């Protein structure tokens, strides 16, 4: 690379969908000859990709912008919080430029404006799979932007707009490039993966010279041809999701679903404007397990939603006991500026939210511990993420990176990014321990 190339630092905050946005921006900058550097001191300019979903994320973003300004002084801001320019300007009026989410061209244009690119026509600057912020062996595959739902606690549609699905040929071409580059696991993400293609009326595209419908089922079937792990996130429990489960049972895609259920009380779900009901969700989960007994189901829930009564919270605990989900996250309701739920009556006191969150997680910990103990003595296929002094750390098919459990392997000589058969010897609520099994 040109030694005089302009140098850009990058801070990426928020969810995996924002991480993919960062990767796209970095890929474009790298293609134009910019050098990406890891420190504020080495950078000629810093880009901060922000999150603005809840108050804590807004504050983290504002603090990160402040840190970049203090350490470097030349900062461009993008991402979800960028949709609220006045909030950023009030705290940090000296930022060079602010753009909103998904504004890739605007971000790159702002970098051009404040740090013009140099040109080196003799160097190939970008690998075929683009610039990635994840380890080499896994990558996020974003299939759409925006969301058609209007959940009362969420402002994502206001920030990112309605559902906009990517053409299926483009998605599958990207997935194939990643697989050829050595990626062993694709994590499919969007705001609503189940709705993929709805906005395009399931238009037929082309991949490998054959027609493929722009729809979740056909997408998953095609991804299953790549011979790597394919993991689905943010899957609303619509009836057509049932079509995906046989692909899991046949080993085409991972037996794993991340389904954001949020609550179990009919009244609370209605107040949230969430689809489906607790009873239909239980029936669907039961049917999924009958088709694919090894399926791991992850979900997230909110406690302390405005108006949530003790009886409704108990209803949620009852659902948790019956559903026996494999991986669960839970959050206290937090007001988000611009969300309709802020106007709902009977806000739940913070101390009650804290108490309910503790009871919820205590119950789920006992369920998780029981499920984990059942794996002792089994042999699990594990993808190695990290090599340590004591051996290695990896994940099973039931574990997504950053959010689920780990497998600690007391075996030397393993390599990052390889699959290993591990005999499980111990477990706690979330993690497993074991050694590489003799083949």
RALINDA-V46876 format. One record per helix or strand of 3 or more residues. SS is the DSSP state (H for helix, E for strand). FROM is the first residue (numbers start at 0). TO is the last residue. If there is no record, write none. Layout:
SS_FROM_TO / SS_FROM_TO
//
This chain:
E_6_11 / H_15_30 / E_34_36 / E_44_49 / H_54_70 / E_74_78 / H_79_82 / H_84_90 / H_103_113 / E_137_141 / H_155_159 / H_167_179 / E_184_188 / H_192_194 / H_197_199 / E_203_206 / E_209_212 / H_215_225 / E_228_231 / H_238_248 / E_255_257 / H_265_271 / H_277_290 / E_295_302 / H_309_322 / E_326_331 / H_339_342 / H_349_372 / E_378_387 / E_390_394 / E_406_408 / E_418_426 / E_431_435
//
